[in-house]
Amino acid sequence: MLIGLTGSYCSGKDTFAEYLVKKKNFQHFSLSDELRKVLRSRNIDTSRENLIRIGTELRSKEGNGVLAKLVLAHVNENKNCVVTSIRHPAEVEALKSRKDFVFINVDAPSVVRFERMEKRKRPGDPQNFNEFLDMEKRESQDHGPGQQLKKTMALADIHFINDTNNLEQFHSKIDALLEKIREKPLR
């Protein structure tokens, strides 16, 4: 099974993926990690702004699905894998080349996501709720090689709401979702 995760900032995508790796023996691949490799090779800081800039540059030069194609080259077809940082519809299309691909949009109310962001205190995070909302708008263009998060989220096979901060509840919801997927594959 190949699970792809997308979703809004601080919705729980990475926590979802970490659970799959630690408890379900999935391998994790991140499209952002491909960008980090490029930035490190150029001795450029791996800030959020630089990740966005280099992602747009790579999509412009090599096609909008380039990051997904780079990850697919590393994915073992005989293992369960999870791919995160999917932010462009063409990346989804590239990943759909796998018949066992399931695309999940993880989301939560914006107020909950903002509170999570404030708790984790990452450098470069927005300083207030309005900046948070503005950042999200910038990351959701509607055409071209930039991030198209809203269009990407709309392509999801499953919309998973993560409105709890209780990890046990979150993990139970993931377990139930995996069971449902195994019982009735989407493709």
BELQUILIN-V939683 format. One record per pair of residues at least 12 apart in sequence whose ideal C-beta (glycine too) atoms are under 6 Angstrom apart, sorted by the first residue. I is the first residue (numbers start at 1). GAP is how many residues later the second one is. D is the distance in Angstrom with one decimal. If there is no record, write none. Layout:
i:I gap:GAP d:D
i:I gap:GAP d:D
//
This chain:
i:1 gap:79 d:4.9
i:1 gap:99 d:5.2
i:2 gap:79 d:5.2
i:2 gap:96 d:4.9
i:2 gap:98 d:5.3
i:2 gap:99 d:4.7
i:3 gap:79 d:4.7
i:3 gap:99 d:5.3
i:4 gap:79 d:4.8
i:4 gap:82 d:5.3
i:4 gap:91 d:5.2
i:4 gap:99 d:4.6
i:5 gap:79 d:4.9
i:5 gap:99 d:5.5
i:5 gap:101 d:5.8
i:6 gap:80 d:4.4
i:6 gap:99 d:5.4
i:6 gap:146 d:5.2
i:6 gap:147 d:5.6
i:7 gap:98 d:5.3
i:7 gap:99 d:3.7
i:7 gap:100 d:5.0
i:8 gap:99 d:5.3
i:8 gap:105 d:6.0
i:10 gap:103 d:4.0
i:10 gap:106 d:4.3
i:10 gap:107 d:4.6
i:11 gap:95 d:4.7
i:11 gap:96 d:4.9
i:11 gap:97 d:4.9
i:11 gap:102 d:5.9
i:11 gap:151 d:5.9
i:12 gap:94 d:5.3
i:12 gap:150 d:4.0
i:13 gap:71 d:5.5
i:13 gap:93 d:4.9
i:16 gap:90 d:5.7
i:17 gap:65 d:4.8
i:17 gap:67 d:5.1
i:19 gap:152 d:5.6
i:19 gap:155 d:5.7
i:20 gap:62 d:4.8
i:26 gap:54 d:4.6
i:26 gap:55 d:5.9
i:26 gap:56 d:4.8
i:27 gap:52 d:5.5
i:27 gap:54 d:4.7
i:28 gap:54 d:5.3
i:29 gap:42 d:4.6
i:29 gap:54 d:4.9
i:30 gap:54 d:4.8
i:30 gap:55 d:4.8
i:31 gap:36 d:4.1
i:31 gap:54 d:4.0
i:32 gap:19 d:5.8
i:32 gap:53 d:4.0
i:34 gap:33 d:5.2
i:34 gap:36 d:4.8
i:35 gap:16 d:4.9
i:35 gap:19 d:5.2
i:35 gap:20 d:5.3
i:38 gap:16 d:5.6
i:39 gap:15 d:5.8
i:47 gap:77 d:5.9
i:48 gap:76 d:5.4
i:56 gap:89 d:5.1
i:56 gap:90 d:4.9
i:59 gap:86 d:3.5
i:60 gap:85 d:4.4
i:64 gap:24 d:5.3
i:64 gap:26 d:3.3
i:64 gap:81 d:5.8
i:65 gap:25 d:3.9
i:65 gap:26 d:5.5
i:65 gap:29 d:3.7
i:67 gap:24 d:5.9
i:68 gap:23 d:4.0
i:68 gap:26 d:3.7
i:68 gap:27 d:5.0
i:69 gap:25 d:5.3
i:71 gap:12 d:5.8
i:87 gap:60 d:4.3
i:87 gap:62 d:5.4
i:87 gap:65 d:5.8
i:88 gap:60 d:5.3
i:89 gap:59 d:6.0
i:89 gap:62 d:5.2
i:89 gap:63 d:5.5
i:92 gap:63 d:4.9
i:99 gap:88 d:5.9
i:102 gap:55 d:5.6
i:102 gap:79 d:5.8
i:102 gap:84 d:5.7
i:103 gap:53 d:5.0
i:103 gap:54 d:4.9
i:104 gap:52 d:5.9
i:104 gap:54 d:4.7
i:104 gap:56 d:5.4
i:105 gap:48 d:4.4
i:105 gap:51 d:3.6
i:105 gap:54 d:5.0
i:106 gap:54 d:5.1
i:106 gap:56 d:5.6
i:108 gap:54 d:4.9
i:108 gap:55 d:5.1
i:112 gap:51 d:5.8
i:114 gap:15 d:5.4
i:114 gap:18 d:5.1
i:157 gap:29 d:4.9
//
